[in-house]
Amino acid sequence: MAAQTNFIDIATIWLHAGKGGDGAVSFHREKFVAAGGPDGGDGGRGGDIIFVVDDHLTTLMDFRYKRKYTAQEGGPGRGSNCHGANAPDLIIKVPMGTVIKDTASGLVIADLSTHDPAVVAKGGRGGYGNAHFATPTRQVPKFAKPGMPGEDIQVTLELKLIADVGLIGFPNVGKSTLISTISAARPKIANYHFTTLVPTLGVVSVGEGASFVCADIPGLIEGASEGVGLGHDFLRHVERCRLLLHVVDVSGSECRDPMDDFEKINQELERFSPALAQRPQIVVGNKCDLATEEQIEAFRQYVEAKGLTFVPISAATMQGVKALPGLVYNRLKDIPPVPVFAAEYKKPEVKPDDRSFTITRLEAHRWSIDAPWLERILAGSNVDDYESLQFFQRQLGESGILDALVDKGVEENDTILIGDYQFDYIF
């Protein structure tokens, strides 16, 4: 897999699941049938927003141009007790390895590391038709319930490449050359820093039926864990890797000390993620063709003193390169599968019988009632119908709103605001 010229690995989008369809107000009409009664059907369910993996996608580029995704609303109920149509779900395709987070809290909602779909925003339930409200004492209900709103949430998509092995190290230590020699990947290679600007994936074949995926992660520098240089843009990709190949220029051709380079990169990993710093490593000493025996041996002793495996190579001359894939493959056998991020985010619990409200005195003789559940009831009521108003007033009384208004000093003919509706208070 070659490098992408426009790599987008993080995006923030808004999701609006579909609103449920409104219930219908309808009465049975048929020749020779008197007083057929209410037969308004329920509204349909609003569409969910579902994320699925598309193996043909490799970036989040599409989300740069479209930031808002809205599912369809459910169909309204109809007469003859006909249920409204359920809305189709909105399917959003993302690359394998995409992690979906709640933008506000940063908590993981879903990790699409498999082909299992993830429902991120649920559509609203359809409203009840007036047939639901018929009773022996209320035989002609001229009201119905509106559909419930769908879930709204802002999410951040982060693409964390799924690779078995990650090549890490300072810029220009030979990572791109190495992956081009052990796989079919053809990254851009040049003798200057940050030649690699996007992660490059390559499949390394060890033998028949034996292979692993290797990722060339763009060069890290001191301060990367704080966003310096390419920083967080690419450290997040290392989180997926089961094994790290830490490539170090043992020759010091960049006028840097290889031991100091090794320590600095590991410090950046530790600062970004302590768990990442504990990931198994094989230290690859590159550019051995330019180094002295003393330099190679000194670095070998330094690495092995830390309990790590040291492999001297020269990616340019292929010295020691042929044996590296077999060594890596054997090490991978003892390492658990690719890490999957557990879901952390929990949707705010909404109690269906929650009748909380807030009363605010705006000015003398003017009050505001904040109660979303009451606004939904009001939206489905026929304010010109006596029975409908009676039903609405019972909700005011049973919820405690009327008593609370009296306690706060409401007076007759005071104006009461509920959402977009306005009433005069009458004892």
Secondary structure, DSSP 8 states (H G I E B T S, - for coil): ----SS---EEEEEEE----------B--BTTB-S--B----------EEEEE-TT--S-THHHH--EEE-------BTTTB-------EEEEE-TTEEEEETTT--EEEEESSS--EEEE--------GGGG--SS--S-----------EEEEEEEE----SEEEE-STTSSHHHHHHHHSS------SSTT---S-EEEEEEEETTEEEEEEE-----TTGGGT-TTHHHHHHHHTT-SEEEEEEETT-TTS--HHHHHHHHHHHHHHH-HHHHTS-EEEEEE-GGGS-HHHHHHHHHHHHTTT-EEEE-BTTTTBTTTTHHHHHHHHHTTS----------------TT----EEEEEETTEEEEE-HHHHHHHHTS-TT-HHHHHHHHHHHHHHTHHHHHHHHT--TT-EEEETTEEEE---
